[in-house]
Amino acid sequence: MIPQLAIGTVIMIVNAAIQAELFNAFARHLESLILWLRHRFKRFTNTAAIVIGALFVLFVHSIQVWIWATTFYLAGVFENWEPAVYFALVTFTTVGFGDITLGPDWRLLSGLTAANGFISFGWSTAYMVELVRRTA
């Protein structure tokens, strides 16, 4: 139990740090992005900035899912990449189909993966609200 909690906690910290750094980098470049978009999209500048922001958030979530999938794969939870990525994605998004479950040795990681996704999506929602506010 302790190794699962330790591994899950480290992965959650890594994912939070990555999300913070990438969101900060995007925010630092947002004004120059909007200026660049004004020259190309004129009236649709705000729409283009919001779409780019949404795609960026999806990119950040993809990185986090891949980190969880890599953790599952390297820990030997899954023998192949496809089920590791599938399980990480389904659990991170808190869909949790239940067609693949973890054994007792690793099942705490599924809860931590879901908690990480829940926090990440909430943070991303707040980030997108701020992006919409700044482009309005």
N, C-alpha and C positions, 0 to 999 in steps of 0.2 A: 504494500500500500504506500509506504513512504517513498520508494523510488518513483512510482507513478505520479504522486503529488509533486515531487521535486522536478521531474522532467516536464510535467504539464505547466508548473509555475514558471520554469525557465522559458519555455516556449511562449507562454503568454506575455512575459516581460519582453522577450525579443520582438514579438509581434507588435506590442504597444510602442516600443522604441522605433521600429520601422515605420509604423503608421504616423507617429508624431513627426519623425524626420521628413518623411515624404510629404505630409500635409504642410509642414512648415516651408519646405522647398517650393511647393506649388503656390502657397500664399505669397512668398517673396517675389515670385515671377508673375503674379496675377495681373498687376497693373500694366506691365510691359506686354503681356499677352493680350489684354484688352485693347491697348493701343495698336498692336499689330493687327488684331481682328477688325478694328474700325476701318482700316485701309482696305481690307479684303471683303468684308461682309456688310459694311455700312449699317443698314437698318437692322440686320440680324446679328449684330455684335454680341448682345446679351445672350441670345439663344445659343450662339456658337460657344461662348464662354461656359455656359451652363452644361452644354453637351460635352465639351472637353473635360469639364470638372467631373461630370458623372462617369465618363470613361476612365478618368484617372482614379476615381474611387474604386471602380471595378478592378482596375489593375492592382491597386493596393490590396484589395481583398483576395485577388488571385495569388499574389505573393504569399499571403498568410495561409491560404489553403495549401499551397505547395510546401510550405514549411511544416505544417502538420502532417501532410502526406509523407514527406521525407522522414519525419520523426517516426511515424508508424512503420515505414519500410525499414529504416535502419535499426529500429528496435526489434525487428523480426516479427512484428504483429501480423504483417501481410508478406507473402512470398513474392508477390508481383506488384508492379506500380499501379495498374488499373484499379484494383480494389482499394488500394491505399488512397489514391486520389479521389475515387468515388466516395469512400467512407468519409474522408476529410471534408469534402465539399458538402455532402448531405448533412453531416453533423455540424459543421461550421455555420451553415445557413439555418440551422435548427429545424430543418425539415424532418430529419430522423425517420426515414422510411422503415427501418427495422429489418430490412432484408439481409443486412450484414450486421452482425453484432460482435463485440469483442469478448474474449474469454475473461474469466475472473482475474487473470494476471494483469490485464490491461484495461478493464472496463472503466476505471475512473478517468482515464484519458478522454473517453468520449464525452463525459460531462464537462471536463475542462475545455475541450474543443468547442462545445456548444456555448459555454459561458464566454469564451474568447470571441466567438462570432457575434453573440448577443451584444457584448460591449462594443465591438468594432462597428457593427451596423448602427448602433445608437450614436456613436461618435461621428460616424460618416453622415448620418442624417443631420446632426447639428452643423457639421461642416458644410453640407450642401445648402442648408438654410442660410448660413452666413454668406456663402457664395452668391446665392440669389439676391440677398439683401445688398451686397456690395455691387452687384451689376445693375441693380434697378436704378 
